[in-house]
Structure formats: C-alpha cells, structure tokens
C-alpha cells in the first residue's frame, strides 16, 4: 500500500528520532565516564556494572507501564514525562559531583557513598525517561508508517547509533572534562536533544494507534502478550526492585505470581508462541548489543591507548556503521527477509566478538577490523525484532511492541552488565591466583550479585599495593579478564542463531515470511489525535 505523509507526520517522525538521540546521549556520556566514576566513588567493576544497570533497567518499568495506559493518556503526556526525567537526572548528577568536591581524609568515604547513591538514583530516573521515550516513539512510527513497519522502525532506530556517534565525538572532544575535569559538563549535553525534541513535539499532532482503529479490545491486546510475557517482564521487574529495596525472594515470587495469575485469568492466554520465543531471545540480544556497548570502551582502553587513540573510538566507529546501515535499511530488508537478516547478524556478531577478544596486543588496524565485524553484526538486531513484533503481533499494539524492548533493557540492566563485570572479575582473579598467588591472597575477597558469588579484587586493597611486580601482575590479570569476557560473550549470539534458524524454518514451512495486516488503510487514515 502507498500512504502519503504530510508535514506533521515528518515533524513527528524527526521529533521521535531526536528523542532517541537523547537516550543515546544519556547512555554514551555515562559509559565514557566509567573510569572517573570508578575512581571518584571508589567502586569495583561489579559496582560499576550495577551503576550502568541503574540507567538501563528502569527503562523496562516505564516502557511497560506506559504501554499499558498510553492509548488512554496519549503520546504527548508520555513525551513530557520523559523530558522532566532528563531534567531531574541532570540535577541529581550535578549533586553527586558536588558531594565529593573538596572532601578529604576520613570524611571522603562517606562523601563518596553519598555521591554514588545520588548518581545511582539519578541514573534510575534517566532510565525511566529513556523507557518513556521508546514507549511513545515505537507505536507512533509503527502506526504512521504501517505500510512498511520494519523499514521505518529500523530507520527510526538509526537515532540510537547516531546519538552514540554524535555524543561520543562530543565526549571525546571534551576529554579534559572526562579525565580530570568537571564531568557534569559532559553529562549535561543530553539537554541539547532533549530540549529540541520537546519543542518539536509539544504541539504536534499524534496518530491514533492502529490497534484502536481496528477495534481490537484491551483484553485482546493483553492476550497477545499473555501470561508468559507477564511472567518474564514482571518477574525481572520485581527481581530488580527486590534488589533495590531489599525484598526477600518470597516477596518477589509472590508479586510475580499475582501478576501472572491476574493476566492468565483475565486473558485466558499463554501469549502468542512466536512472541514468547522472541521474548526469550531478546534477553541475550540486549546483552550482546547494549551490554557489550556499555563495557567496550573500558575493555579496549589499553590497546587503544597504546595505539595513541581514545578508547571511545571503537564504540563511535561501530555506532557509525549501525547508523549508516539502518538509514539505508530499505533495500536490505526488501532483498532479505527480517528473519534472514537476524540469522546473518548473529553469525557476524559471533565472529566480531571473538575477533575483538583477540585484540589485546593487536595493531589499530586489526582492532577496527574486528570492530567492523561486530558493528555490522549488531546493527539490525533490535529494530528488526521490533519490526517482526509489529508485523506479526499487531493486536498487541503498543504493549507487545514496547514490552519486548523493556524486557531486553531490564535483562541487560539486572543481569547483563553485572554478568559481564563478574566475568571479568572471575577471570582476573583466576589469572592472578595462578601467576601471583601471594598478591591474590592480599587483594582478593568474596563478593556476590544476583547470579551468585565470585572471587574478586578489592579496589581498596588494590590501591594500597605499591610493589612494582605486584602492580604488573594485577595489570596483566585485569587485561586477561577483560578480553576473556568478550570471548565468552559469543555464547549469546550463538544461542540467538539457533533460535532464529528455528523461526526461519517455521516461516518457510508456511510459505515464507508475511506481515499480518490488522486493519484497512481507509479505516486508519480516518483518525488522528489532536
């Protein structure tokens, strides 16, 4: 079908695009400041992972909860809420920085703890804002460009890598602030796209959702998501909230069970089987893309510094690849089915991550060649999955389209980031124990996180080491842990590949991949929200 789009549609699309750039600014500025956060607040890699996760897992809460009510409250209110979240985040981050300035001696530890808490809770509010952005941009674009959802959702999501590129370049140019200066200036650049999208969208005309115009009831929407979707999404949400507020496992499981039973009784549906599979796959997918992006600058810091380059260049480079490929996704999607794209992407991601794990002592050319494989591999994972959900589960409306993003983000926040950090810590400890047992005995302690206990290097004990040979052993162990983590990460795209091949065979048995059309163009063109 061919649909004409007026100037309002274009304005709304580009406003949504810039809103997604704002989420990327919030992400990359924090990722490129991880070293400063670790030193300023005296935390270890798992604590850094928890801080990273705090900016990610709240995404799931806001995107899922808003998706349940967004058809009632409207896209505009969701947009305003996201803008307010960014403003509050900047205030709290500024307070975190100020709390440790000029503090010395015995009072420093308490000041660092206060600063960390402020940055942690500010990051949670940032995550809520980011989730709300996706809660309105995905259904808006899927409705406006319903004739080719996968293509336009992929182009929309070029805003994410585009924001990483632009934000990364700005942050790298501000290296004086990231290395030793006032890092509030770096975090503050998120205000630029935030103000722009707010001005563009505050008086724009948003479309009425495809689900509503097709007459699909609220119960039918929930049934598409089903009890399984409720189990995974709310199970992860309550598990994370349990960590934050100290709930027992009994409380977490009781709350999850209550929601699942309520979904089951009300909808009488397990959920659409294809959606259930995509929900499972979304968790390793998010860890492969977002989780690796979150750590890659620190992972590649040493080899790039030795080559005379800023560690952020790998993330900027891979993001630039994603941005270009997503902008020109139309011909690729036309020639290859969405499932075929995911199969190819998985193969490239496996090769790219494994190649990156071997670049510890490689030349700059080899590092960026490996990064190219990884960058191309991860490009289409997220938007293609959203496109498939929009095309195969249209009755689910904003809920199914947004919830799968929320599940991915909370999975990487609660599990992915800390898991990658724990992988590094475990390998570093093992190498140190083998190569320098005396040093290991001096600095290693038992730690724990959601997935269990592990042996890690205590940052305070490490900072007290002055012997050159011991410091050298610690550096080698740290490097081994970083690159071993990348090699082990290939498990995630390998699992995804198996699932995508199964889905490809399923569609092939049914005559090939075909989108499900929910309503006629005439019905949808008749409505708009002012």
Buried (B, 14 or more C-beta within 10 A) or exposed (E): EEEEEEEBBEBBBBBBBBBBBBBBBBBBBBBBBBBBBBEBBBBBBBBBBBBBBBBBBBBBBBBBBBBBBBBEEBBBBBBBBBBBBBBBBBEBBBBBBBBBEEBEEEEEEEBBBBBBBBBBBBBBBBBBBBBBBBBBBBBBBBBBBBEBBBBBBBBBBBBBBBBBBBBBBBBBEBBEBBEEEBBBBBBBBBBBBBBBBBEBBEEBEBBBBBBBBBEBEBEBBBBBBBBBBBBBBBBBBBBBBBBEEEBEEEBBBEBBBEBBEBBBEEBEBBBBEBBBBBBBBBBBBBBBBBBBBBBBBBBBBBBBEEBEBBBBBBBBBBBBBBBBBBBEBBEBBEEBBBBBBBBBBBBBBBBBBBBBBBBBEBEBEBBBBBBBBBBBBBBBBBBBBBBBBBBBBBBBBBBBBBBBBBBBBBBBBBBBBBBBBBBBBBBBBBBBBEBBEEBBEBBBEEBEBBEEEBBBBBBEEBEEBEEEEBEEBBEBBBBBBBBBBBBBBBBBBBBBBEBBBEBBEBBEEEEEBEBEBBBEEEEBEEEEEE
